[in-house]
Amino acid sequence: MSSIAPLAGGFDAQRVCAVIVTYGPDTELLARVVDSVLQQIGHLVVFDNGSAPFDVVAQLGHRPGVTAIASPHNVGLGAALNRACEQAQALGFEYVLLMDQDSVLADGMVQVLGTALVELARHEPVAAVGPQFRDARSGALAPFVHFGFPLNHKLRGGPGQRISCDFLITSGSLVPVQALRQVGAMDESLFIDNLDMDWCFRAKRNGLALYGICDAQMSHSIGEALLASRAKADGVIVHKPFRLYFIMRNRVLLYRRAYTPRVWIAQDVPRLLLKFIGNGLFLPERAARLRFMLKGLWDGVRGKSGPLSPGRR
């Protein structure tokens, strides 16, 4: 059962610290992201994950309201988010807004999220609220998700709706610091993929709610490419071959955890198999994709976590 106290008073966006992790960013897009964030929150922490020759401190560190941190090497998304959130807490902020380097916020998104969060928290403990995003490439509106079997329930909602859900993507999630402390930090051992899934599982197990806020809008892309598909109206998300190692491994690792919902495992195993077949038979670089997926599955079965060994890419 949750021990989080209801949030007092109204919402003040100046009490929000946004955190962005960068890794080889598109510098023009990143500038748009930062501009869209800074006008809506009290402070921004940018953690660069070893993007040399990109210099995050030189590009962003001089801007008012920005703390820029540069790591000499890639410590993983989980560790980078944790270090940035620790900085936000050290600065005394009440909320953190988790952001990807390619997510552009619509005007007023943070205020809409925060107002909803405060109102919802008067009735039940809430771990996080998140916006409804459109894919920057296709314009498709992403749904919120309730886990189900044999298929998940995808809920797109409409104006004014606040949808109770089982999962929120990291980017755009507004999290009270007290919820972050109760649920715990991101699992650094996962390194990159499924961090948000794992955190949401733990939040729900702790009795905390997750809500998608339909009036909060954001532009965002998942994966490196989007392929048109007759079988899937929104297209097929394509990742680089090395990312398939983490996608496969970390899902198997999550299957082994006691707090992972059984219904999610039941519907995800067939999805994992379909992803294996699709990447291994129908996409370019099939040999590399198969190699990374098989390595990921084997390491997941063995319980191995952490970064991918050097030279494996």
Residue, then its C-alpha position, 0 to 999 in steps of 0.5 A: m500500500s502506498s505511503i505517498a501523501p496527497l499533493a498539497g495546494g495547486f500545481d506550480a510548474q516552476r517546481v518542475c525540473a526537467v531531465i533530458v539524456t542525450y546521446g549523439p543528438d540531432t543538434e537542431l532538433l535538440a535545440r527545439v526540444v530544449d526551447s519547448v521545455l524551458q518555457q514551461i518548467g523551473h529548471l532543466v538538467v541535461f546529461d550527455n551520455g558520451s556523445a563526443p564530438f558533440d559538446v553538450v556543455a558548450q551548446l547548452g551549459h550557458r543557457p539560463g535555467v540549464t545545468a549541463i552534465a557531460s559523461p566521458h562515456n555512455v553509462g546507459l540510459g538508466a544511470a544517466l536518468n538517475r544521475a540527472c534526477e539526483q541533481a533535480q532532487a539536490l536542487g530542491f524540486e518537487y517534480v521531475l519531467l523525464m524527457d527524451q532528446d527528440s520529444v517536442l512539447a506542445d504549448g502548455m503540456v507541463q501545466v496540463l499534466g501537473t494540474a491533472l496530477v494534483e487533482l488525481a492525487r487527491h483521490e488516490p496515490v499517483a506515481a506519474v502522469g504522461p502526455q498523449f504523443r504523436d509520432a513525429r514521422s507518421g502523425a499517428l496518435a499513440p494509445f495508452v495501454h491496459f495489459g490484457f490477454p491475448l492482446n493489450h487494450k489500446l485506449r486513445g481517449g479524447p479531449g478532457q479524458r484522463i486514462s488510467c493505464d498500466f504503462l507510460i513511456t519515459s519521455g513526457s512523464l511527470v513524476p512527483v519526487q516523493a513517488l520517485r523515492q518510493v518506487g525507486a530509481m531506474d534499474e541501471s542494470l537494464f542499461i537502455d530498453n524496458l526501463d520504463m516498463d520495469w519502473c511502471f511495474r514497480a509503481k503499480r506493485n506499490g499501489l500507485a496509479l499511472y494516468g495518460i492525460c489526453d489534453a497534454q500533447m507531445s511529438h515523439s518518435i520510437g525507434e530509428a525508423l518506421l516502415a509502412s505495413r499492411a498488417k499494422a496501420d501505424g507502421v512497424i517500428v524498426h530499431k538498429p540491430f544492436r538495440l535488439y540485443f537489449i530488447m530481447r534480453n531485458r524482456v526475458l529478464l523482466y519475465r523472471r521478476a516477481y513484480t512483473p504482471r503475469v498477464w503482461i508476460a502471457q501476451d508479450v511472449p508471442r510478441l517477442l517471437l513475432k519480433f524475432i521472426g520479423n527482424g530475422l526474416f524480413l528486415p535488412e541486415r538479417a544476419a546481424r539482427l539474428r546475431f544480436m537477438l540470439k545473444g540477447l535471449w541467451d543472456g536473458v536466460r542466463g540472467k546477465s545484465g549491464p552494457l553490451s560487451p565492447g566490440r559486439r556492435 
